[in-house]
Amino acid sequence: MSLFAGMAEAAGCRRLEVAWTAGTVADLRAQLARLRPAIAGLLAKSTIALDGRYAADAATVIPPVSGG
């Protein structure tokens, strides 16, 4: 997951690796807040984009998959 501007500064990094099986954007926000409490306040008022589009908190987020 990429972080930008003040969120990257508060987290102390520009990328976070998150162990993720599936859930909603709201679930992802909650997990990120647990992993990096310093960004919890910013997460509450930030938008999350999936595949280049803004996603509502109820949107489902699945992990990257590959197959053959």
CHARMM internal coordinates of N, CA and C (Angstrom, degrees):
IC EDIT
DIST 1 N 1 CA 1.4280
DIST 1 CA 1 C 1.5212
ANGL 1 N 1 CA 1 C 107.54
DIST 1 C 2 N 1.3191
ANGL 1 CA 1 C 2 N 116.51
DIHE 1 N 1 CA 1 C 2 N 133.39
DIST 2 N 2 CA 1.4651
ANGL 1 C 2 N 2 CA 121.72
DIHE 1 CA 1 C 2 N 2 CA 179.19
DIST 2 CA 2 C 1.5182
ANGL 2 N 2 CA 2 C 110.56
DIHE 1 C 2 N 2 CA 2 C -92.89
DIST 2 C 3 N 1.3107
ANGL 2 CA 2 C 3 N 115.73
DIHE 2 N 2 CA 2 C 3 N 140.14
DIST 3 N 3 CA 1.4644
ANGL 2 C 3 N 3 CA 122.27
DIHE 2 CA 2 C 3 N 3 CA 176.91
DIST 3 CA 3 C 1.5242
ANGL 3 N 3 CA 3 C 108.41
DIHE 2 C 3 N 3 CA 3 C -118.01
DIST 3 C 4 N 1.3226
ANGL 3 CA 3 C 4 N 116.55
DIHE 3 N 3 CA 3 C 4 N 148.17
DIST 4 N 4 CA 1.4486
ANGL 3 C 4 N 4 CA 121.22
DIHE 3 CA 3 C 4 N 4 CA -176.61
DIST 4 CA 4 C 1.5268
ANGL 4 N 4 CA 4 C 111.15
DIHE 3 C 4 N 4 CA 4 C -130.18
DIST 4 C 5 N 1.3144
ANGL 4 CA 4 C 5 N 114.80
DIHE 4 N 4 CA 4 C 5 N 157.55
DIST 5 N 5 CA 1.4716
ANGL 4 C 5 N 5 CA 124.49
DIHE 4 CA 4 C 5 N 5 CA 171.59
DIST 5 CA 5 C 1.5263
ANGL 5 N 5 CA 5 C 112.51
DIHE 4 C 5 N 5 CA 5 C 48.45
DIST 5 C 6 N 1.3286
ANGL 5 CA 5 C 6 N 116.54
DIHE 5 N 5 CA 5 C 6 N -128.64
DIST 6 N 6 CA 1.4598
ANGL 5 C 6 N 6 CA 122.00
DIHE 5 CA 5 C 6 N 6 CA -175.27
DIST 6 CA 6 C 1.5134
ANGL 6 N 6 CA 6 C 113.77
DIHE 5 C 6 N 6 CA 6 C -61.86
DIST 6 C 7 N 1.3369
ANGL 6 CA 6 C 7 N 116.87
DIHE 6 N 6 CA 6 C 7 N -30.95
DIST 7 N 7 CA 1.4585
ANGL 6 C 7 N 7 CA 118.86
DIHE 6 CA 6 C 7 N 7 CA 179.33
DIST 7 CA 7 C 1.5269
ANGL 7 N 7 CA 7 C 110.25
DIHE 6 C 7 N 7 CA 7 C -68.59
DIST 7 C 8 N 1.3224
ANGL 7 CA 7 C 8 N 117.20
DIHE 7 N 7 CA 7 C 8 N -41.19
DIST 8 N 8 CA 1.4751
ANGL 7 C 8 N 8 CA 120.53
DIHE 7 CA 7 C 8 N 8 CA 176.90
DIST 8 CA 8 C 1.5220
ANGL 8 N 8 CA 8 C 110.04
DIHE 7 C 8 N 8 CA 8 C -62.89
DIST 8 C 9 N 1.3100
ANGL 8 CA 8 C 9 N 116.16
DIHE 8 N 8 CA 8 C 9 N -40.89
DIST 9 N 9 CA 1.4666
ANGL 8 C 9 N 9 CA 120.32
DIHE 8 CA 8 C 9 N 9 CA 179.15
DIST 9 CA 9 C 1.5266
ANGL 9 N 9 CA 9 C 111.10
DIHE 8 C 9 N 9 CA 9 C -63.83
DIST 9 C 10 N 1.3338
ANGL 9 CA 9 C 10 N 116.56
DIHE 9 N 9 CA 9 C 10 N -45.61
DIST 10 N 10 CA 1.4671
ANGL 9 C 10 N 10 CA 120.54
DIHE 9 CA 9 C 10 N 10 CA -179.34
DIST 10 CA 10 C 1.5282
ANGL 10 N 10 CA 10 C 111.52
DIHE 9 C 10 N 10 CA 10 C -66.45
DIST 10 C 11 N 1.3309
ANGL 10 CA 10 C 11 N 117.12
DIHE 10 N 10 CA 10 C 11 N -36.22
DIST 11 N 11 CA 1.4649
ANGL 10 C 11 N 11 CA 121.16
DIHE 10 CA 10 C 11 N 11 CA -179.32
DIST 11 CA 11 C 1.5250
ANGL 11 N 11 CA 11 C 111.95
DIHE 10 C 11 N 11 CA 11 C -78.50
DIST 11 C 12 N 1.3317
ANGL 11 CA 11 C 12 N 116.08
DIHE 11 N 11 CA 11 C 12 N -22.06
DIST 12 N 12 CA 1.4554
ANGL 11 C 12 N 12 CA 119.99
DIHE 11 CA 11 C 12 N 12 CA -178.53
DIST 12 CA 12 C 1.5174
ANGL 12 N 12 CA 12 C 113.42
DIHE 11 C 12 N 12 CA 12 C 81.34
DIST 12 C 13 N 1.3392
ANGL 12 CA 12 C 13 N 116.02
DIHE 12 N 12 CA 12 C 13 N 15.83
DIST 13 N 13 CA 1.4641
ANGL 12 C 13 N 13 CA 120.37
DIHE 12 CA 12 C 13 N 13 CA 178.76
DIST 13 CA 13 C 1.5292
ANGL 13 N 13 CA 13 C 109.40
DIHE 12 C 13 N 13 CA 13 C -162.06
DIST 13 C 14 N 1.3142
ANGL 13 CA 13 C 14 N 115.94
DIHE 13 N 13 CA 13 C 14 N 163.38
DIST 14 N 14 CA 1.4667
ANGL 13 C 14 N 14 CA 121.19
DIHE 13 CA 13 C 14 N 14 CA 178.55
DIST 14 CA 14 C 1.5319
ANGL 14 N 14 CA 14 C 112.64
DIHE 13 C 14 N 14 CA 14 C -99.81
DIST 14 C 15 N 1.3300
ANGL 14 CA 14 C 15 N 117.09
DIHE 14 N 14 CA 14 C 15 N -13.08
DIST 15 N 15 CA 1.4644
ANGL 14 C 15 N 15 CA 121.07
DIHE 14 CA 14 C 15 N 15 CA 178.43
DIST 15 CA 15 C 1.5218
ANGL 15 N 15 CA 15 C 109.87
DIHE 14 C 15 N 15 CA 15 C -136.47
DIST 15 C 16 N 1.3194
ANGL 15 CA 15 C 16 N 115.42
DIHE 15 N 15 CA 15 C 16 N 140.18
DIST 16 N 16 CA 1.4618
ANGL 15 C 16 N 16 CA 122.10
DIHE 15 CA 15 C 16 N 16 CA 174.20
DIST 16 CA 16 C 1.5224
ANGL 16 N 16 CA 16 C 108.39
DIHE 15 C 16 N 16 CA 16 C -122.33
DIST 16 C 17 N 1.3022
ANGL 16 CA 16 C 17 N 116.33
DIHE 16 N 16 CA 16 C 17 N 133.57
DIST 17 N 17 CA 1.4569
ANGL 16 C 17 N 17 CA 121.37
DIHE 16 CA 16 C 17 N 17 CA 171.97
DIST 17 CA 17 C 1.5267
ANGL 17 N 17 CA 17 C 106.62
DIHE 16 C 17 N 17 CA 17 C -94.15
DIST 17 C 18 N 1.3132
ANGL 17 CA 17 C 18 N 116.29
DIHE 17 N 17 CA 17 C 18 N 127.61
DIST 18 N 18 CA 1.4561
ANGL 17 C 18 N 18 CA 121.08
DIHE 17 CA 17 C 18 N 18 CA -175.95
DIST 18 CA 18 C 1.5281
ANGL 18 N 18 CA 18 C 108.59
DIHE 17 C 18 N 18 CA 18 C -123.70
DIST 18 C 19 N 1.3213
ANGL 18 CA 18 C 19 N 116.69
DIHE 18 N 18 CA 18 C 19 N 126.47
DIST 19 N 19 CA 1.4617
ANGL 18 C 19 N 19 CA 120.70
DIHE 18 CA 18 C 19 N 19 CA 172.94
DIST 19 CA 19 C 1.5301
ANGL 19 N 19 CA 19 C 106.54
DIHE 18 C 19 N 19 CA 19 C -73.31
DIST 19 C 20 N 1.3396
ANGL 19 CA 19 C 20 N 116.23
DIHE 19 N 19 CA 19 C 20 N 118.53
DIST 20 N 20 CA 1.4649
ANGL 19 C 20 N 20 CA 119.11
DIHE 19 CA 19 C 20 N 20 CA -171.64
DIST 20 CA 20 C 1.5236
ANGL 20 N 20 CA 20 C 109.53
DIHE 19 C 20 N 20 CA 20 C -140.12
DIST 20 C 21 N 1.3246
ANGL 20 CA 20 C 21 N 116.27
DIHE 20 N 20 CA 20 C 21 N 130.91
DIST 21 N 21 CA 1.4612
ANGL 20 C 21 N 21 CA 119.84
DIHE 20 CA 20 C 21 N 21 CA 176.30
DIST 21 CA 21 C 1.5212
ANGL 21 N 21 CA 21 C 110.73
DIHE 20 C 21 N 21 CA 21 C -103.68
DIST 21 C 22 N 1.3031
ANGL 21 CA 21 C 22 N 118.13
DIHE 21 N 21 CA 21 C 22 N -45.22
DIST 22 N 22 CA 1.4677
ANGL 21 C 22 N 22 CA 123.93
DIHE 21 CA 21 C 22 N 22 CA 175.63
DIST 22 CA 22 C 1.5183
ANGL 22 N 22 CA 22 C 107.73
DIHE 21 C 22 N 22 CA 22 C 171.40
DIST 22 C 23 N 1.3007
ANGL 22 CA 22 C 23 N 116.17
DIHE 22 N 22 CA 22 C 23 N 159.93
DIST 23 N 23 CA 1.4578
ANGL 22 C 23 N 23 CA 122.30
DIHE 22 CA 22 C 23 N 23 CA 178.94
DIST 23 CA 23 C 1.5103
ANGL 23 N 23 CA 23 C 109.30
DIHE 22 C 23 N 23 CA 23 C 160.31
DIST 23 C 24 N 1.3069
ANGL 23 CA 23 C 24 N 115.91
DIHE 23 N 23 CA 23 C 24 N -166.32
DIST 24 N 24 CA 1.4578
ANGL 23 C 24 N 24 CA 121.03
DIHE 23 CA 23 C 24 N 24 CA -179.19
DIST 24 CA 24 C 1.5289
ANGL 24 N 24 CA 24 C 110.36
DIHE 23 C 24 N 24 CA 24 C -99.60
DIST 24 C 25 N 1.3135
ANGL 24 CA 24 C 25 N 115.08
DIHE 24 N 24 CA 24 C 25 N 170.58
DIST 25 N 25 CA 1.4617
ANGL 24 C 25 N 25 CA 120.27
DIHE 24 CA 24 C 25 N 25 CA 174.87
DIST 25 CA 25 C 1.5277
ANGL 25 N 25 CA 25 C 109.32
DIHE 24 C 25 N 25 CA 25 C -59.14
DIST 25 C 26 N 1.3284
ANGL 25 CA 25 C 26 N 117.31
DIHE 25 N 25 CA 25 C 26 N -39.65
DIST 26 N 26 CA 1.4766
ANGL 25 C 26 N 26 CA 120.66
DIHE 25 CA 25 C 26 N 26 CA 177.99
DIST 26 CA 26 C 1.5272
ANGL 26 N 26 CA 26 C 110.59
DIHE 25 C 26 N 26 CA 26 C -60.93
DIST 26 C 27 N 1.3399
ANGL 26 CA 26 C 27 N 117.23
DIHE 26 N 26 CA 26 C 27 N -40.57
DIST 27 N 27 CA 1.4656
ANGL 26 C 27 N 27 CA 121.29
DIHE 26 CA 26 C 27 N 27 CA 177.21
DIST 27 CA 27 C 1.5292
ANGL 27 N 27 CA 27 C 110.39
DIHE 26 C 27 N 27 CA 27 C -62.72
DIST 27 C 28 N 1.3275
ANGL 27 CA 27 C 28 N 115.77
DIHE 27 N 27 CA 27 C 28 N -41.43
DIST 28 N 28 CA 1.4592
ANGL 27 C 28 N 28 CA 120.52
DIHE 27 CA 27 C 28 N 28 CA 179.18
DIST 28 CA 28 C 1.5245
ANGL 28 N 28 CA 28 C 110.83
DIHE 27 C 28 N 28 CA 28 C -63.31
DIST 28 C 29 N 1.3383
ANGL 28 CA 28 C 29 N 116.77
DIHE 28 N 28 CA 28 C 29 N -43.46
DIST 29 N 29 CA 1.4691
ANGL 28 C 29 N 29 CA 120.31
DIHE 28 CA 28 C 29 N 29 CA 176.67
DIST 29 CA 29 C 1.5251
ANGL 29 N 29 CA 29 C 110.46
DIHE 28 C 29 N 29 CA 29 C -56.91
DIST 29 C 30 N 1.3341
ANGL 29 CA 29 C 30 N 116.24
DIHE 29 N 29 CA 29 C 30 N -45.62
DIST 30 N 30 CA 1.4673
ANGL 29 C 30 N 30 CA 121.07
DIHE 29 CA 29 C 30 N 30 CA -178.51
DIST 30 CA 30 C 1.5288
ANGL 30 N 30 CA 30 C 110.77
DIHE 29 C 30 N 30 CA 30 C -62.81
DIST 30 C 31 N 1.3328
ANGL 30 CA 30 C 31 N 117.26
DIHE 30 N 30 CA 30 C 31 N -42.40
DIST 31 N 31 CA 1.4596
ANGL 30 C 31 N 31 CA 119.80
DIHE 30 CA 30 C 31 N 31 CA 179.73
DIST 31 CA 31 C 1.5272
ANGL 31 N 31 CA 31 C 110.82
DIHE 30 C 31 N 31 CA 31 C -65.75
DIST 31 C 32 N 1.3243
ANGL 31 CA 31 C 32 N 116.98
DIHE 31 N 31 CA 31 C 32 N -42.31
DIST 32 N 32 CA 1.4663
ANGL 31 C 32 N 32 CA 120.15
DIHE 31 CA 31 C 32 N 32 CA 178.57
DIST 32 CA 32 C 1.5279
ANGL 32 N 32 CA 32 C 111.27
DIHE 31 C 32 N 32 CA 32 C -62.70
DIST 32 C 33 N 1.3210
ANGL 32 CA 32 C 33 N 116.70
DIHE 32 N 32 CA 32 C 33 N -39.13
DIST 33 N 33 CA 1.4659
ANGL 32 C 33 N 33 CA 120.64
DIHE 32 CA 32 C 33 N 33 CA 178.43
DIST 33 CA 33 C 1.5273
ANGL 33 N 33 CA 33 C 111.30
DIHE 32 C 33 N 33 CA 33 C -64.39
DIST 33 C 34 N 1.3345
ANGL 33 CA 33 C 34 N 116.61
DIHE 33 N 33 CA 33 C 34 N -36.29
DIST 34 N 34 CA 1.4748
ANGL 33 C 34 N 34 CA 120.19
DIHE 33 CA 33 C 34 N 34 CA 176.82
DIST 34 CA 34 C 1.5279
ANGL 34 N 34 CA 34 C 110.70
DIHE 33 C 34 N 34 CA 34 C -68.92
DIST 34 C 35 N 1.3371
ANGL 34 CA 34 C 35 N 116.33
DIHE 34 N 34 CA 34 C 35 N -40.44
DIST 35 N 35 CA 1.4655
ANGL 34 C 35 N 35 CA 120.25
DIHE 34 CA 34 C 35 N 35 CA -178.72
DIST 35 CA 35 C 1.5196
ANGL 35 N 35 CA 35 C 112.68
DIHE 34 C 35 N 35 CA 35 C -70.08
DIST 35 C 36 N 1.3239
ANGL 35 CA 35 C 36 N 116.47
DIHE 35 N 35 CA 35 C 36 N -38.54
DIST 36 N 36 CA 1.4716
ANGL 35 C 36 N 36 CA 122.66
DIHE 35 CA 35 C 36 N 36 CA -177.36
DIST 36 CA 36 C 1.5239
ANGL 36 N 36 CA 36 C 109.28
DIHE 35 C 36 N 36 CA 36 C -134.45
DIST 36 C 37 N 1.3317
ANGL 36 CA 36 C 37 N 118.27
DIHE 36 N 36 CA 36 C 37 N 80.30
DIST 37 N 37 CA 1.4676
ANGL 36 C 37 N 37 CA 121.37
DIHE 36 CA 36 C 37 N 37 CA -177.88
DIST 37 CA 37 C 1.5295
ANGL 37 N 37 CA 37 C 113.61
DIHE 36 C 37 N 37 CA 37 C -53.90
DIST 37 C 38 N 1.3165
ANGL 37 CA 37 C 38 N 118.00
DIHE 37 N 37 CA 37 C 38 N -27.23
DIST 38 N 38 CA 1.4713
ANGL 37 C 38 N 38 CA 120.89
DIHE 37 CA 37 C 38 N 38 CA -178.88
DIST 38 CA 38 C 1.5241
ANGL 38 N 38 CA 38 C 112.83
DIHE 37 C 38 N 38 CA 38 C -63.88
DIST 38 C 39 N 1.3367
ANGL 38 CA 38 C 39 N 117.90
DIHE 38 N 38 CA 38 C 39 N -19.77
DIST 39 N 39 CA 1.4677
ANGL 38 C 39 N 39 CA 119.22
DIHE 38 CA 38 C 39 N 39 CA -179.07
DIST 39 CA 39 C 1.5296
ANGL 39 N 39 CA 39 C 112.96
DIHE 38 C 39 N 39 CA 39 C -103.52
DIST 39 C 40 N 1.3202
ANGL 39 CA 39 C 40 N 118.06
DIHE 39 N 39 CA 39 C 40 N 1.76
DIST 40 N 40 CA 1.4645
ANGL 39 C 40 N 40 CA 121.61
DIHE 39 CA 39 C 40 N 40 CA -176.32
DIST 40 CA 40 C 1.5257
ANGL 40 N 40 CA 40 C 112.40
DIHE 39 C 40 N 40 CA 40 C -54.90
DIST 40 C 41 N 1.3144
ANGL 40 CA 40 C 41 N 117.52
DIHE 40 N 40 CA 40 C 41 N -46.04
DIST 41 N 41 CA 1.4632
ANGL 40 C 41 N 41 CA 120.29
DIHE 40 CA 40 C 41 N 41 CA -179.57
DIST 41 CA 41 C 1.5215
ANGL 41 N 41 CA 41 C 112.54
DIHE 40 C 41 N 41 CA 41 C -63.85
DIST 41 C 42 N 1.3215
ANGL 41 CA 41 C 42 N 116.66
DIHE 41 N 41 CA 41 C 42 N -38.57
DIST 42 N 42 CA 1.4640
ANGL 41 C 42 N 42 CA 120.24
DIHE 41 CA 41 C 42 N 42 CA 178.17
DIST 42 CA 42 C 1.5238
ANGL 42 N 42 CA 42 C 111.74
DIHE 41 C 42 N 42 CA 42 C -70.83
DIST 42 C 43 N 1.3213
ANGL 42 CA 42 C 43 N 117.64
DIHE 42 N 42 CA 42 C 43 N -36.08
DIST 43 N 43 CA 1.4648
ANGL 42 C 43 N 43 CA 121.05
DIHE 42 CA 42 C 43 N 43 CA 178.73
DIST 43 CA 43 C 1.5241
ANGL 43 N 43 CA 43 C 111.27
DIHE 42 C 43 N 43 CA 43 C -60.42
DIST 43 C 44 N 1.3194
ANGL 43 CA 43 C 44 N 115.85
DIHE 43 N 43 CA 43 C 44 N -37.98
DIST 44 N 44 CA 1.4590
ANGL 43 C 44 N 44 CA 120.60
DIHE 43 CA 43 C 44 N 44 CA -177.81
DIST 44 CA 44 C 1.5264
ANGL 44 N 44 CA 44 C 112.51
DIHE 43 C 44 N 44 CA 44 C -63.00
DIST 44 C 45 N 1.3241
ANGL 44 CA 44 C 45 N 117.50
DIHE 44 N 44 CA 44 C 45 N -24.91
DIST 45 N 45 CA 1.4681
ANGL 44 C 45 N 45 CA 119.42
DIHE 44 CA 44 C 45 N 45 CA -178.43
DIST 45 CA 45 C 1.5250
ANGL 45 N 45 CA 45 C 113.10
DIHE 44 C 45 N 45 CA 45 C -119.56
DIST 45 C 46 N 1.3255
ANGL 45 CA 45 C 46 N 116.52
DIHE 45 N 45 CA 45 C 46 N 19.39
DIST 46 N 46 CA 1.4594
ANGL 45 C 46 N 46 CA 121.69
DIHE 45 CA 45 C 46 N 46 CA 179.77
DIST 46 CA 46 C 1.5240
ANGL 46 N 46 CA 46 C 110.38
DIHE 45 C 46 N 46 CA 46 C -110.87
DIST 46 C 47 N 1.3217
ANGL 46 CA 46 C 47 N 114.68
DIHE 46 N 46 CA 46 C 47 N 159.33
DIST 47 N 47 CA 1.4545
ANGL 46 C 47 N 47 CA 121.54
DIHE 46 CA 46 C 47 N 47 CA 177.69
DIST 47 CA 47 C 1.5198
ANGL 47 N 47 CA 47 C 108.91
DIHE 46 C 47 N 47 CA 47 C -101.88
DIST 47 C 48 N 1.3086
ANGL 47 CA 47 C 48 N 115.70
DIHE 47 N 47 CA 47 C 48 N 140.92
DIST 48 N 48 CA 1.4583
ANGL 47 C 48 N 48 CA 121.43
DIHE 47 CA 47 C 48 N 48 CA 176.37
DIST 48 CA 48 C 1.5216
ANGL 48 N 48 CA 48 C 107.76
DIHE 47 C 48 N 48 CA 48 C -106.83
DIST 48 C 49 N 1.3201
ANGL 48 CA 48 C 49 N 116.04
DIHE 48 N 48 CA 48 C 49 N 134.02
DIST 49 N 49 CA 1.4635
ANGL 48 C 49 N 49 CA 121.16
DIHE 48 CA 48 C 49 N 49 CA 178.48
DIST 49 CA 49 C 1.5196
ANGL 49 N 49 CA 49 C 109.73
DIHE 48 C 49 N 49 CA 49 C -109.61
DIST 49 C 50 N 1.3185
ANGL 49 CA 49 C 50 N 115.13
DIHE 49 N 49 CA 49 C 50 N 138.16
DIST 50 N 50 CA 1.4630
ANGL 49 C 50 N 50 CA 122.75
DIHE 49 CA 49 C 50 N 50 CA 175.18
DIST 50 CA 50 C 1.5234
ANGL 50 N 50 CA 50 C 107.64
DIHE 49 C 50 N 50 CA 50 C -122.20
DIST 50 C 51 N 1.2978
ANGL 50 CA 50 C 51 N 116.81
DIHE 50 N 50 CA 50 C 51 N 125.81
DIST 51 N 51 CA 1.4640
ANGL 50 C 51 N 51 CA 121.32
DIHE 50 CA 50 C 51 N 51 CA -179.71
DIST 51 CA 51 C 1.5278
ANGL 51 N 51 CA 51 C 111.83
DIHE 50 C 51 N 51 CA 51 C 53.34
DIST 51 C 52 N 1.3331
ANGL 51 CA 51 C 52 N 116.40
DIHE 51 N 51 CA 51 C 52 N 39.16
DIST 52 N 52 CA 1.4570
ANGL 51 C 52 N 52 CA 121.15
DIHE 51 CA 51 C 52 N 52 CA 175.90
DIST 52 CA 52 C 1.5162
ANGL 52 N 52 CA 52 C 115.26
DIHE 51 C 52 N 52 CA 52 C 78.73
DIST 52 C 53 N 1.3263
ANGL 52 CA 52 C 53 N 118.12
DIHE 52 N 52 CA 52 C 53 N 8.26
DIST 53 N 53 CA 1.4733
ANGL 52 C 53 N 53 CA 121.56
DIHE 52 CA 52 C 53 N 53 CA 179.08
DIST 53 CA 53 C 1.5224
ANGL 53 N 53 CA 53 C 109.53
DIHE 52 C 53 N 53 CA 53 C -126.52
DIST 53 C 54 N 1.3236
ANGL 53 CA 53 C 54 N 115.19
DIHE 53 N 53 CA 53 C 54 N 142.84
DIST 54 N 54 CA 1.4583
ANGL 53 C 54 N 54 CA 119.21
DIHE 53 CA 53 C 54 N 54 CA 176.96
DIST 54 CA 54 C 1.5233
ANGL 54 N 54 CA 54 C 109.48
DIHE 53 C 54 N 54 CA 54 C -65.40
DIST 54 C 55 N 1.3358
ANGL 54 CA 54 C 55 N 116.16
DIHE 54 N 54 CA 54 C 55 N 139.87
DIST 55 N 55 CA 1.4626
ANGL 54 C 55 N 55 CA 121.38
DIHE 54 CA 54 C 55 N 55 CA -176.42
DIST 55 CA 55 C 1.5274
ANGL 55 N 55 CA 55 C 110.82
DIHE 54 C 55 N 55 CA 55 C -118.28
DIST 55 C 56 N 1.3206
ANGL 55 CA 55 C 56 N 115.82
DIHE 55 N 55 CA 55 C 56 N 137.20
DIST 56 N 56 CA 1.4666
ANGL 55 C 56 N 56 CA 122.43
DIHE 55 CA 55 C 56 N 56 CA 175.59
DIST 56 CA 56 C 1.5284
ANGL 56 N 56 CA 56 C 108.79
DIHE 55 C 56 N 56 CA 56 C -72.73
DIST 56 C 57 N 1.3248
ANGL 56 CA 56 C 57 N 116.52
DIHE 56 N 56 CA 56 C 57 N 157.15
DIST 57 N 57 CA 1.4653
ANGL 56 C 57 N 57 CA 120.66
DIHE 56 CA 56 C 57 N 57 CA -179.33
DIST 57 CA 57 C 1.5282
ANGL 57 N 57 CA 57 C 112.87
DIHE 56 C 57 N 57 CA 57 C -59.30
DIST 57 C 58 N 1.3354
ANGL 57 CA 57 C 58 N 118.03
DIHE 57 N 57 CA 57 C 58 N -25.25
DIST 58 N 58 CA 1.4635
ANGL 57 C 58 N 58 CA 120.98
DIHE 57 CA 57 C 58 N 58 CA -179.38
DIST 58 CA 58 C 1.5297
ANGL 58 N 58 CA 58 C 112.85
DIHE 57 C 58 N 58 CA 58 C -84.73
DIST 58 C 59 N 1.3398
ANGL 58 CA 58 C 59 N 117.65
DIHE 58 N 58 CA 58 C 59 N -7.00
DIST 59 N 59 CA 1.4704
ANGL 58 C 59 N 59 CA 120.95
DIHE 58 CA 58 C 59 N 59 CA -179.02
DIST 59 CA 59 C 1.5239
ANGL 59 N 59 CA 59 C 110.74
DIHE 58 C 59 N 59 CA 59 C -65.95
DIST 59 C 60 N 1.3020
ANGL 59 CA 59 C 60 N 115.92
DIHE 59 N 59 CA 59 C 60 N 141.93
DIST 60 N 60 CA 1.4604
ANGL 59 C 60 N 60 CA 122.32
DIHE 59 CA 59 C 60 N 60 CA 178.75
DIST 60 CA 60 C 1.5194
ANGL 60 N 60 CA 60 C 110.35
DIHE 59 C 60 N 60 CA 60 C -82.05
DIST 60 C 61 N 1.3239
ANGL 60 CA 60 C 61 N 115.11
DIHE 60 N 60 CA 60 C 61 N 135.23
DIST 61 N 61 CA 1.4689
ANGL 60 C 61 N 61 CA 121.68
DIHE 60 CA 60 C 61 N 61 CA 177.90
DIST 61 CA 61 C 1.5235
ANGL 61 N 61 CA 61 C 106.44
DIHE 60 C 61 N 61 CA 61 C -116.53
DIST 61 C 62 N 1.3372
ANGL 61 CA 61 C 62 N 115.76
DIHE 61 N 61 CA 61 C 62 N 119.87
DIST 62 N 62 CA 1.4546
ANGL 61 C 62 N 62 CA 119.06
DIHE 61 CA 61 C 62 N 62 CA 176.87
DIST 62 CA 62 C 1.5248
ANGL 62 N 62 CA 62 C 108.03
DIHE 61 C 62 N 62 CA 62 C -109.54
DIST 62 C 63 N 1.3373
ANGL 62 CA 62 C 63 N 116.62
DIHE 62 N 62 CA 62 C 63 N 154.92
DIST 63 N 63 CA 1.4658
ANGL 62 C 63 N 63 CA 118.44
DIHE 62 CA 62 C 63 N 63 CA 179.10
DIST 63 CA 63 C 1.5331
ANGL 63 N 63 CA 63 C 109.92
DIHE 62 C 63 N 63 CA 63 C -73.69
DIST 63 C 64 N 1.3155
ANGL 63 CA 63 C 64 N 116.56
DIHE 63 N 63 CA 63 C 64 N 159.16
DIST 64 N 64 CA 1.4635
ANGL 63 C 64 N 64 CA 119.77
DIHE 63 CA 63 C 64 N 64 CA 175.11
DIST 64 CA 64 C 1.5304
ANGL 64 N 64 CA 64 C 109.60
DIHE 63 C 64 N 64 CA 64 C -59.76
DIST 64 C 65 N 1.3186
ANGL 64 CA 64 C 65 N 115.84
DIHE 64 N 64 CA 64 C 65 N 140.82
DIST 65 N 65 CA 1.4665
ANGL 64 C 65 N 65 CA 120.31
DIHE 64 CA 64 C 65 N 65 CA 179.31
DIST 65 CA 65 C 1.5241
ANGL 65 N 65 CA 65 C 109.24
DIHE 64 C 65 N 65 CA 65 C -129.08
DIST 65 C 66 N 1.2971
ANGL 65 CA 65 C 66 N 114.81
DIHE 65 N 65 CA 65 C 66 N 157.92
DIST 66 N 66 CA 1.4569
ANGL 65 C 66 N 66 CA 119.85
DIHE 65 CA 65 C 66 N 66 CA 174.09
DIST 66 CA 66 C 1.5210
ANGL 66 N 66 CA 66 C 107.14
DIHE 65 C 66 N 66 CA 66 C -142.74
DIST 66 C 67 N 1.2654
ANGL 66 CA 66 C 67 N 115.93
DIHE 66 N 66 CA 66 C 67 N 160.49
DIST 67 N 67 CA 1.4523
ANGL 66 C 67 N 67 CA 119.02
DIHE 66 CA 66 C 67 N 67 CA -179.90
DIST 67 CA 67 C 1.5079
ANGL 67 N 67 CA 67 C 109.72
DIHE 66 C 67 N 67 CA 67 C -166.01
DIST 67 C 68 N 1.2821
ANGL 67 CA 67 C 68 N 114.85
DIHE 67 N 67 CA 67 C 68 N -179.94
DIST 68 N 68 CA 1.4425
ANGL 67 C 68 N 68 CA 117.87
DIHE 67 CA 67 C 68 N 68 CA -177.56
DIST 68 CA 68 C 1.4844
ANGL 68 N 68 CA 68 C 114.33
DIHE 67 C 68 N 68 CA 68 C -138.85
END
COOR INIT
IC SEED 1 N 1 CA 1 C
IC BUILD
